[in-house]
Amino acid sequence: ARDLDRLAQSYRPHVILLFGVAPRTRHLRIETRARNLVSFFPDAVRPAPSRRRIADGPPAIPVARGLPKRLLQAARSHGLRAGLSRDAGRYVCNFALWRALEHSIRTNAQPLVAFVHIPPIAHPGRRPRPRSRPPSLERLAAAGQTVLCAMLAAFRRQARRQSD
């Protein structure tokens, strides 16, 4: 949270695109909201959190309306399986998305924010189960670039609407 605020103040981004690995999925997941929840499990450096909420406020913050569907189309344009998700988890991914959306709401610049969960990449030499072959790093990177371009296009449309 501290680093995100510092970086956003320094660079003033128009878009914030976050990625995380979802080890138990075989497709891309475009997150549609962040939930105001914290995991009961301790992380590597601290005991379990004492609070169940990230911050005072609503139970969830949605990603900008219409953006997830545009990003979904962009990801699918590379032939990858992709879907929308309403659950970014209760650990680092959800926390990062919550803080980025919170920053967006708090600032006047209001950058577009999105989070994409990716599956683990295919490992050379390891044989995947039939029909569950994970995508290659190259295909994931290409899809990520297309998703970023879709976010930039959405930002331009939003800026044009606001200036009219």
C-alpha positions in Angstrom: 0.0 0.0 0.0 2.8 2.4 0.9 4.7 1.7 -2.3 1.6 2.0 -4.5 0.8 5.4 -3.1 4.4 6.6 -3.5 4.6 5.3 -7.1 1.2 6.7 -8.1 2.1 10.1 -6.7 5.5 10.1 -8.5 4.3 8.9 -11.9 0.6 9.9 -11.9 -0.5 6.9 -14.1 -3.5 7.0 -16.3 -3.9 3.2 -16.0 -2.9 0.8 -13.3 -2.8 -2.8 -14.5 -1.9 -5.5 -12.0 -1.1 -9.2 -12.5 -1.0 -12.1 -10.2 -0.7 -15.8 -10.5 -3.7 -18.0 -9.6 -2.1 -21.5 -9.1 -5.3 -23.5 -9.3 -6.7 -22.0 -12.5 -5.9 -22.9 -16.2 -7.3 -19.7 -17.7 -7.0 -15.9 -17.4 -9.3 -14.3 -14.9 -10.2 -10.6 -15.2 -11.2 -9.4 -11.8 -14.4 -7.3 -11.6 -14.1 -6.1 -8.0 -12.0 -6.0 -4.8 -13.5 -7.2 -1.6 -12.9 -5.5 1.7 -11.6 -8.7 3.3 -8.3 -9.9 4.8 -7.3 -13.5 5.1 -7.1 -15.2 8.6 -3.8 -16.8 7.5 -0.5 -15.3 8.6 1.9 -14.2 5.9 5.7 -14.8 5.8 6.6 -11.9 8.1 3.6 -11.3 10.4 1.1 -13.2 12.5 -2.5 -13.5 11.4 -4.2 -10.1 11.0 -6.3 -8.9 13.9 -8.9 -7.3 11.6 -11.1 -8.9 8.9 -11.4 -5.8 6.8 -8.7 -3.9 4.8 -10.2 -0.5 5.6 -13.3 1.2 6.9 -15.6 1.5 4.0 -17.8 -0.5 1.6 -17.8 -4.3 1.4 -16.5 -4.2 -2.2 -15.2 -1.7 -4.8 -16.0 -2.5 -8.4 -13.7 -2.0 -11.3 -14.8 0.7 -13.8 -18.1 -0.3 -15.5 -17.6 -2.0 -18.8 -13.8 -2.3 -18.5 -13.6 -6.0 -17.5 -15.6 -7.1 -20.6 -13.3 -5.1 -22.9 -10.3 -6.7 -21.2 -11.9 -10.1 -21.5 -12.3 -9.6 -25.3 -8.7 -8.5 -25.6 -7.4 -11.5 -23.7 -9.5 -13.9 -25.8 -8.2 -12.4 -29.0 -5.1 -14.4 -28.5 -7.0 -17.7 -28.4 -6.6 -18.0 -24.6 -9.3 -19.1 -22.3 -10.4 -16.2 -20.2 -13.3 -15.3 -17.9 -14.6 -12.7 -15.5 -14.1 -13.2 -11.8 -15.8 -11.7 -8.8 -13.2 -13.1 -6.3 -9.6 -11.8 -6.3 -8.9 -13.9 -3.2 -8.3 -12.7 0.3 -4.6 -12.3 0.2 -2.1 -10.2 -1.7 -3.9 -10.0 -5.0 -7.2 -8.7 -3.5 -5.3 -6.4 -1.2 -3.3 -4.8 -4.1 -6.5 -4.4 -6.2 -8.4 -2.8 -3.2 -5.6 -0.3 -2.6 -5.2 0.6 -6.3 -9.0 1.1 -6.6 -9.0 3.1 -3.3 -6.2 5.3 -4.7 -8.2 5.8 -7.9 -11.2 7.0 -6.0 -9.2 9.2 -3.6 -7.3 11.1 -6.3 -8.6 13.6 -8.8 -6.7 11.8 -11.7 -8.8 8.6 -11.2 -6.7 6.2 -13.2 -8.4 3.1 -14.7 -7.5 0.1 -12.5 -7.6 -3.6 -13.5 -6.3 -6.9 -12.2 -5.6 -10.0 -14.2 -5.0 -13.4 -12.7 -2.9 -15.6 -14.9 -2.4 -19.4 -14.6 1.0 -20.9 -14.0 3.0 -21.1 -17.2 3.9 -24.3 -19.0 7.2 -25.7 -17.9 9.4 -27.4 -20.4 9.9 -31.1 -19.7 6.8 -31.3 -17.4 3.9 -33.2 -19.0 0.5 -31.5 -18.3 -2.7 -33.4 -17.9 -4.8 -33.7 -21.1 -7.0 -30.7 -21.8 -5.3 -28.7 -19.0 -2.2 -27.6 -20.9 -1.2 -24.2 -19.4 -0.4 -21.3 -21.8 3.1 -20.5 -22.7 4.9 -17.4 -21.3 4.9 -15.9 -24.8 1.1 -16.2 -25.2 0.5 -14.8 -21.8 2.8 -11.9 -22.5 1.1 -11.1 -25.8 -2.3 -11.3 -24.1 -1.0 -8.9 -21.4 0.1 -6.4 -24.0 -3.2 -6.5 -25.7 -5.0 -6.1 -22.4 -2.9 -3.0 -21.6 -3.7 -1.6 -25.1 -7.4 -2.1 -24.4 -7.0 -0.3 -21.1 -5.3 2.6 -22.8 -8.0 2.8 -25.4 -10.7 2.8 -22.6 -8.8 5.6 -20.9 -8.8 7.7 -24.1 -12.5 7.2 -24.6 -13.1 8.2 -20.9 -10.9 11.3 -21.3 -12.8 12.3 -24.5 -16.1 12.0 -22.8 -15.0 14.1 -19.9 -13.7 16.8 -22.1 -16.9 17.1 -24.1 
